């Protein structure tokens, strides 16, 4: 029953327009959520925080859904950042890299000049 509810709640989640890649990504996210929920509930049983099969089952599915949503949101943000970065033309990256290298060189040269110790031979 809880599995059906979980699948109903998560079936509309989509990270990719390609159904095959979306299926693979969702399978990985679901597997990670399962492992984390399984370990957390196992730890609860081990430390005697919970007892009984029903409580553990409900707790497992609630934790699994919560972790699934968190991992899904992290993956969605990562994919949007990736698409944004890939949408920037290559010449912009060259200009940014040249500016960064120039700033690093200026700071390094200024650091050498300011920290230089003049040795006077008498």
N, C-alpha and C positions, 0 to 999 in steps of 0.2 A: 504494500500500500504506500509506504513512504517513498519507495523507489519510483512509483508512478507519479507521485506528487513532485519529486525532484526532477524527473525527466520532463514533466509538464512545465515546470517553472524555468528550466534551463534550455528547453528545445528551441526557443526563439532567439537565443544568443547567437550572434554571428560576428566573426572577426574579419572574414574575407569574402569577396564576391565569388571566388572560386569554390564550388561545393566540396571538392576533394581536399583542398588545402584547409578549408574550414573544418571539415570532419577530422582531419589529422590534428589540427591545433586544439580543437575541443576535446579530442580523446586524450591528448597529453595533459591538458588543463584538468580534465576530470580525473585522470589517474593520479596526478599530484595531489588534488583535493582529497581523493580517497585515501591515499597513503598518510597524509597529514591527519585527517580525521580518525583514521584507524589507530595511529600512534597516540593521539591525544586521548581518545577514549580508553585505549589500553593502559595508558598511564593513570587515568582516573580509576580504573579497576585495580591496578597494582597498588595504588596508594589508599585504597578503600574509601575513595570519595563517593563512589557510586556502587550500588549492588543491584543485581537483577538484570535479566536480559532486556526487558522492555525499556528501562531507563537508558541503558547503553545504546540500544538501537535508535531511539528517538534522538538522543544526544549526538550520536554519530551522524545522522542525516542533517541535523541542524548545523553542526560544525562543518560538515562537508559542503552544504549549500553556501554558508558564509565564506568559507575559504575559496570555493569555486568562483563566487562573485568578485572577491578581492583579486584573485589571479586573473580573472577575465578583464577587470578594469585596468590592471597593470599592463596586461598584454595589449589592450585596446589603445592605451596611451602610448606605449612603445611603438606600435604600428603607425599611429598618426605622426609621431615624431619622425620615424623613418621615412614615411611618405613626404613629409614636409622637407626634410633634408634632401631627399632625392629629387624633389621638385625645383631646387635651387640650381641655376645654371652653373656649369663648371668654371666659367671665368670668374664668377663671384667667389668661389672657393680659392682660386689662385690669388685674387686680390686680398682676401682675408689672410691667407697664409703668408703672403709677402709682408703685410702690415704686422702680423704677429712676429715674424722673424726679425723685422726691422726694430720693433719695440724691444725684443730680447737682446739684439745687438747693441742698441743704444743703452739699455740698462747695464749690460755687461761692461761696455766701455766706460760708462760713467762710474761704475763700481771700481773698475781698475784705476781710474784716474783719482777718484776720491780716497781710495784706500792705499794709494801708493806711498811708500815711505821713502823720502829722499835721504839718501845716504851721502853725507858730506865727508869727503876725505880731507883731513887736515894735515 
